[in-house]
Amino acid sequence: MLLKRERLDVDILFVGAGPAGLSCAIRLAQRIRRRNIQPEPVLLVLEKGQEIGNHNLSGVLLDTAPLVELFPDALSHAPLESQVREESVYWLLRRSSFQIPNLLLPPPMRNRGMVIVSISRLCRWLAEKAAEIGVQVLTSAAADQVIIEQNRVAGVTTADAGLDRQGNRKPNFQPGVEIRAKATVFCEGPKGTLSERVIERFGLRDGKPEPMYSIGVKEVIELPDSRMEGRVVHTLGYPLALDTFGGGFLYGMKDKYVSAGLVVGMDWADPRMDPQLELQRWKQHPRLQPLLAGGKVVEFGARMIPEGGYYAVPTPVAPGALLLGDALGLVNVPRLKGVHLAMRSGMLAAELLADGLVNSRMDESLLKFTDLLLRSSVMRELWKSRNWRQSFQNGMIPGMIRTQIQMLFGGRDWQDGIPVAPPIARLKPAAEVPVSPAPVYDGRLILDKRTDVFLSKTQHDENQPAHMIIPNKDICVKCHALYNSPCTHFCPGNVYNWDDATSQVVISHANCLHPRACEPGCPFTNIAWQPPPSGGGPKNRLT
């Protein structure tokens, strides 16, 4: 029997309440009022998190230019943490370190005067501003399917709620809602479920290199004093091997909090790579111990970072739809920044959406977005580092040499458009990689994975279908024999565990932190992730 769904018609639909989606909705609402478009269009933002900001995680130094353009008084009213007053970059060896002089740092890595922000808090503030100007924001609303009619995106359906683990209807079953729009804007973050379906359906990545990703794990640590406020520390080296891209960071926030994180490139060679465990080793380094002494971890989270850069950005337009922000991979890796690019992409898109509402030729207006984005400051910024992340595929030292050359020659060295190898090309069999001993956990600053997951406050209905699926369990047996099941190591939520009794990977979906790293992290792409049908996930408040 065909399931009958309620239908909701809006003018513009935004899937995802991150910086890109909220900035686009706000700028569009501003343009609607300036042009006095009547009747006033209905703008709806869908957010799968229980509250705005719950699923927004980033240790971020913000380039505030787009924020000030959106709200000229933002620096006085937005929830900014602190201004960078001191910054240091260290190369860490196992027991020692040396500081890279600030004069030798390339301009993209200089952050003095930048602002440290909590993305969770910033998104909550942006959502409040959006509501004040007439944008409707709906939380706990996971978009589940893309509606495509006559080869055009016509909207989305939200997930059916009230299903048990087998997919059967429980007494509280509620069918999802069919939401139709003149234009649908996908801003779900990196590798968003519906964004990827639109990209595949309309061939938006045809002719583009495969995207590259890192996974970032982060803790918020409460210190006994304000020693770190306004201070920024970046590190290279330990605990990561020289064949692994990545580094650590400390961002000193207000109220005695510090954001501590480790970013690891997902083209790692070690099949037992565990970013959460490596973060614990990193915090114990002698260089960092005095900075964190007396601290207590109060929050934990993880997210994936798109790092393919300029050449990997897919076509941002499909019939009836736009993609924004991290869904396009708009991250400047050498600057360690992407929020300002996400916001800028949303503000650019808003101008064309407003035109489409005025002239009633929405698809014609949307088609202009590709050229508008290419000519914008967003892509000009990415062009300068177009070969940067790809240069580290053969290790940190070759990558540093190549990127130094690129900075001298406008973004290229002896090669432009460096080919991207699949991550499995660098993965070594587990038997070839030694196992490092686990750190000593103290229950306050150095935490095991289970404790960190508890601090993420992630929650899911245990009696609902798992929102990650392993299509071929036989492949898991092969993967375990060769690579010791990497998903059981790299997943920061401890979702995947190998069961010797059944020779299968067991999924604990209630632990999921929603970084969506399991899909690109599986060597055989044998995991499919989608938003949980009844909502849930982490509840970030400080990050």
MIVO-924866 format. One record per residue (C-alpha): residue in one letter; x, y, z. Coordinates in steps of 0.05 Angstrom, whole numbers, plus 32768, in hexadecimal, padded with zeros to 4 digits. Layout:
<pts>
aXYZ
...
</pts>
This chain:
<pts>
m800080008000
l801B80447FED
l802C806D802B
k800480AD802F
r802F80E88044
e801D812E8057
r803581618025
l805381A48035
d806181D87FFF
v8096820D800A
d80BB823C7FDD
i8103822D7FEF
l811981F08018
f815C81EB803B
v817581A78050
g81A681B28089
a81AC81EA80BD
g81F781F680BA
p821B823780A8
a820D822F805D
g81C282218062
l81B482558098
s81DD828B8075
c81B9827D8034
a8174827F8055
i818482C0807B
r81A082E3803E
l816482CC8014
a813382E58049
q815883288049
r8152832D7FFE
i8108831A8000
r80FA8354802F
r812683848008
r810183747FC8
n80BE83707FEB
i80AD832E7FC9
q8063831F7FD4
p804582F37FEB
e808182E78018
p80A282A58004
v80A5826B8035
l80EC82588047
l80F68217806E
v813681FB808D
l813881B280A0
e8169819B80D6
k8171815280EA
g818D8164812F
q8160816B816B
e817881B28174
i819C81E28145
g81E681D9814F
n81E38193816C
h82038175812D
n823081B0811C
l827681A18132
s82B581C78120
g82F181E28143
v82F28221811A
l83178261810F
l82E4828D80EB
d82F182BD80B3
t82B982EC80C7
a82B283128085
p827282EE806E
l825482F280B4
v825E833D80B7
e824283438071
l8204831D8087
f81FE834580C8
p8228838480CC
d822483848119
a8234833A811F
l827783448142
s82528365817B
h821883358180
a822B82F18164
p824482BB8195
l828E82C28186
e82BD829F81B7
s82FD82C781B5
q832D82EA8186
v836F82C88176
r83A482EC819F
e83DC82B8819B
e83EA827E816C
s841F82488168
v842E820F8138
y845781D38151
w847481968131
l846D815F8164
l849D8125816C
r848C80EC819C
r84AA810F81D9
s84C1815281C0
s84AC818A8190
f84C381C7816D
q849D8206815D
i8498821F8116
p84A7826A8118
n846A82948106
l849382B980D2
l849C827880AC
l8452826780AD
p843082708069
p83FB82A78069
p83C082758066
m83D5825980AA
r83D9829C80CE
n839D82A980FA
r83AE82E48126
g836F830F812B
m834082D78114
v830582C48140
i82FB82818163
v82B2826C8161
s828782328176
i8263821B8137
s822C81FD8162
r821F82408184
l822782688144
c81F3823C8120
r81C282448159
w81CB82908154
l81C3828F8108
a818382658110
e816782988140
k817782D0810F
a815782A880D7
a8117829E80FF
e811482E9810F
i811382F980C5
g80DD82C680B4
v8102828680A4
q80E2824680BF
v8113821780E0
l80FE81CF80EF
t812981A2811A
s812881568123
a8116815380DA
a8144812380B4
a813B81278069
d813880E0804F
q812A80E08004
v813181107FCA
i80F2811B7FA2
i8104811B7F58
e80CE81277F24
q80D881327EDA
n812481317EE5
r812081697F17
v8127816D7F63
a80E3817F7F7E
g80F1817A7FC9
v80FE81457FFD
t80D98116802C
t80EA81118075
a80F880CE8095
d80C080A280AF
a80C180A180FB
g80AB80698128
l80CC802C8107
d80EB7FF3812F
r812E7FD38121
q81117FA780EA
g80EE7FE280C9
n80A97FCF80E1
r8078800580F7
k807280118142
p8033802D8162
n80518074815E
f8060806E8113
q805D80B080ED
p806980B380A2
g809A80E7808A
v80828128806B
e808981388021
i80A6817E801B
r80A5819E7FD7
a80C981DD7FC3
k80D882087F87
a812181FE7F98
t814381CF7FC9
v818681E37FE7
f81B181AA8001
c81E281BE8038
e81EA817F8061
g82358182806A
p82698153804D
k824E8116802A
g82078126803C
t81D780ED802C
l81A881137FFE
s81DF81407FE2
e820481027FCA
r81C580E67FAB
v81BA81267F84
i820481277F6F
e81FF80E07F56
r81BA80E67F36
f81CE81237F0D
g821781137F01
l823081507F26
r827381307F34
d828081177EED
g82C681267ED7
k82DB813B7F1D
p830F81187F49
e82F580F17F84
p82EC811B7FC3
m831E81157FFC
y830B81158045
s8328811A808A
i8307810980CB
g830C81398105
v83008125814D
k82F9815B8181
e82F0816481CC
v82DD81A181F3
i830881A48231
e82F781CE826E
l833681EB828D
p833E820582D4
d8352824A82BA
s83518276827B
r839882668266
m83838253821F
e83508289820E
g836182A881CC
r839B827A81C1
v83A1824C8184
v83D18211817F
h83D981E58140
t840481A8813D
l8421817A8109
g844281368112
y8437810B8150
p840E80E1815B
l840480D98110
a843780B580E6
l845A80DB80AE
d843180B5807A
t83F080D18098
f83D38116808A
g83B8813C80C5
g83C681658103
g83AA817E8145
f838F81BF815F
l837E81E4819F
y834E8220819B
g8346824781DB
m82FE825B81E5
k82DF8286821C
d82C5826C825F
k83058242826A
y82F482138230
v832581FB81FC
s831481D581BC
a8345819C81B1
g834481748172
l836A81478142
v835E814380F7
v8374810580D1
g837480FC8086
m834980C08073
d837D80A88040
w83A3808A807B
a83CE804C8075
d83C1802D80B9
p8381800480B8
r837B800B8104
m837C80578101
d8351806F813B
p834D80BC813D
q832C80BD8182
l83648093819F
e839980BD817C
l837A80FC8199
q838680DF81DF
r83CF80D281CE
w83D6811881B2
k83BD813981F2
q83F28115821A
h842C813381F2
p845C815B821F
r8451819A81F6
l840581988201
q8401817D8248
p840F81C1826A
l83D981E2823F
l83A581AF8252
a83BA819F829A
g837F819B82CA
g834D81988291
k8310816C828B
v82EF8157824A
v82A5816D824A
e829081618201
f82A5813681C6
g82938133817D
a82AC81208138
r82A1813780F1
m82BB812B80AB
i82DF81618085
p82DD81668039
e83238175801F
g832281697FD4
g832681B47FC6
y831A81DA7F85
y831C81A17F53
a82EF81747F7D
v82B581A57F83
p827A81867F5F
t824A81AE7F33
p822081D37F66
v81DF81D37F3F
a81AC819E7F2D
p816781AB7F10
g813F81C87F4A
a817981C47F7C
l81B981E37F95
l81F281C87FBF
l821881F47FF1
g825181F48022
d827181B28037
a8241818C8009
l826D81AA7FD3
g82AE81A27FF9
l82BA81ED8002
v82F381E88034
n8336820C8030
v836381D6804E
p83A381FF8057
r837B8236807A
l8356820180A4
k831682278095
g82D5821A8070
v829D823B8097
h82A7827E8075
l82A6825C8031
a826682368043
m824582778059
r825C829B801B
s824182657FED
g81FE826A800F
m81FC82B68008
l820D82B17FBE
a81D6827E7FB3
a81A382AA7FD7
e81A982DF7FA1
l819682AF7F6A
l815E828F7F94
a814182D57F9E
d814482E17F52
g8120829F7F46
l80E882B27F75
v80E082F67F54
n80E282E07F0B
s80BF829C7F16
r80F6827A7EEE
m811982577F26
d813F82237EFD
e815C82587ED0
s817482807F0C
l819382427F2C
l81BB82327EEE
k81E282727EF8
f81FE82597F3A
t823682307F1C
d8254826C7EF9
l8246829A7F34
l826B826B7F63
l82A682617F34
r82B082AC7F2E
s82A882B87F79
s82DB82C37FB0
v82CA827C7FC8
m82E8825A7F8C
r8320828D7F85
e8336827B7FCB
l833282307FBD
w835982397F7C
k8397824F7FA2
s839A820C7FC6
r837E81E17F8F
n83B681AC7F94
w83C381B37FDE
r83A281778000
q83B281487FC5
s83FC81567FD0
f83FB81308012
q83E580ED7FF5
n842D80D37FFA
g843A80EC8040
m8445812C8068
i848D813C8053
p848181378007
g8440815D8012
m846281968037
i8496819D8001
r8463819E7FC9
t843581CF7FEB
q846E81FF7FF9
i847D81FE7FAE
q843482097F9F
m843182477FCA
l846982657FA0
f844982537F5D
g840082657F66
g83E682227F7E
r840A81F27F50
d844D81D07F4D
w846481A17F15
q841D81877F11
d83D781A57F12
g8399817D7F23
i83BF81487F4A
p839D81047F42
v837980E97F7F
a838580A07F92
p834E807A7FB6
p835B80758001
i836180297FFD
a839F80327FD1
r83C78047800F
l83A880188042
k83D87FE3805B
p83C47F9D8072
a83BB7F9B80BD
a83F37F6880C4
e84257F9B80A9
v84157FD180DC
p842B7FCB8125
v83F77FD6815C
s84068010818B
p83F3800A81D5
a83B6803081EC
p83C2806E8217
v83B4806D8261
y836F808A826D
d836280B782AA
g831780C282A3
r831F810E829F
l834D81258268
i836280E48247
l832380BD8236
d8311807B8216
k82E2807C81DB
r82A580668203
t82AC80A08233
d82B580D281FA
v827780B781D8
f825180C18219
l8268810A821B
s824E811581D5
k8207810A81F2
t81F580E581B2
q81B180C381B6
h818A80978187
d814C806D818E
e816880278199
n81298008817A
q812E80268135
p8150801080F5
a819B801980F5
h81AD805580CB
m81EB803480B0
i81E77FF68085
i821C7FC38071
p82037FA8802E
n82347F6D8027
k82487F4A8068
d82777F1B8042
i82A27F578031
c82A97F66807C
v82C87F218086
k82FB7F318050
c83077F76806C
h83137F5B80B2
a83447F27809A
l836D7F5A8073
y83647F9C8097
n83497F8A80DC
s83077FAE80CD
p831C7FF880CA
c82D5800F80DB
t82DC7FF18120
h8317801F812C
f830C80618107
c82C3806B811B
p82C5809E8154
g82828086816F
n8297803D8178
v825B802A814B
y827D7FEF812A
n82997FB3814F
w82B27F708136
d828F7F338154
d82BC7EF68152
a82817EC78160
t825B7EDA8121
s82977EF480F8
q826F7F3480EA
v82717F7D80F9
v823D7F8F812D
i821D7FD58127
s820C7FFD8165
h81E780368141
a81D4805A8182
n821E806F818A
c822180948148
l823E80DB814A
h822A80EA8101
p826E80F980E3
r825980CD80A7
a82A180B580A1
c828E806C809D
e827D806F8053
p82BF808A8038
g82E680688070
c82D18022805E
p830780058030
f82D27FE18007
t829C8017800A
n82707FE4802B
i824C8013805C
a8211803F804B
w81FE8077807C
q81BE809F807E
p819D80CC80B3
p817A80A380E9
p812F809E80DB
s811980B78120
g814E80EB8128
g818380EA815D
g81CE80F6815E
p81FF811F8187
k81EB815D81AE
n8225818D81A6
r821D81CD81CC
l826381E981D7
t828681D48196
</pts>
